[in-house]
């Protein structure tokens, strides 16, 4: 697994207006983006590779807990 870049915060409205660029940044640079509304985190946009790794990690942890 590659080390993820530090998350960047962006307002939901700004992300919506620049979605193509935001997706490219996440996908190509591995730069997670924390989407905020009124300076409060609402969601995180991450690459597919990061998401798949997180799912695999969670499955491993759950199997160890059994």
C-alpha positions in Angstrom: 0.0 0.0 0.0 1.3 3.4 -0.9 1.4 6.2 1.7 -1.5 8.6 1.1 -0.9 12.3 0.9 -2.2 14.5 3.7 -5.9 15.4 3.1 -6.9 18.7 1.7 -10.1 20.5 2.8 -12.5 21.9 0.3 -16.0 23.3 0.5 -18.7 21.2 -1.1 -19.7 24.1 -3.3 -16.1 24.6 -4.5 -15.8 20.8 -5.1 -19.0 20.8 -7.1 -17.8 23.7 -9.3 -14.4 22.0 -9.9 -15.4 18.3 -9.8 -13.3 17.2 -12.8 -10.1 18.7 -11.3 -10.9 17.4 -7.8 -11.4 13.9 -9.1 -8.1 14.1 -11.1 -6.2 15.3 -8.0 -7.6 12.4 -6.0 -7.1 9.8 -8.7 -3.7 10.8 -10.0 -2.0 12.2 -6.9 -3.7 10.1 -4.3 -4.6 13.4 -2.6 -7.7 12.8 -0.4 -10.1 15.7 -0.2 -12.2 16.4 2.9 -15.5 18.0 1.7 -16.7 20.5 4.2 -19.9 22.6 4.8 -19.6 25.5 7.1 -16.1 24.3 8.0 -17.4 21.0 9.3 -16.3 17.8 7.6 -19.1 16.1 5.6 -17.4 13.4 3.5 -14.0 12.4 2.2 -13.2 11.8 -1.5 -10.5 9.1 -1.9 -9.0 7.2 -4.8 -10.4 3.8 -5.7 -7.1 2.1 -4.7 -7.3 3.7 -1.2 -10.9 2.7 -0.8 -10.3 -0.9 -1.9 -7.3 -1.1 0.5 -9.4 0.2 3.3 -12.1 -2.5 2.6 -9.4 -5.2 2.5 -7.9 -3.9 5.8 -11.2 -3.9 7.5 -11.9 -7.4 6.3 -8.6 -8.6 7.7 -9.2 -6.9 11.1 -12.7 -8.4 11.3 -11.3 -11.9 10.5 -8.7 -11.4 13.3 -11.4 -10.4 15.8 -13.3 -13.7 15.3 
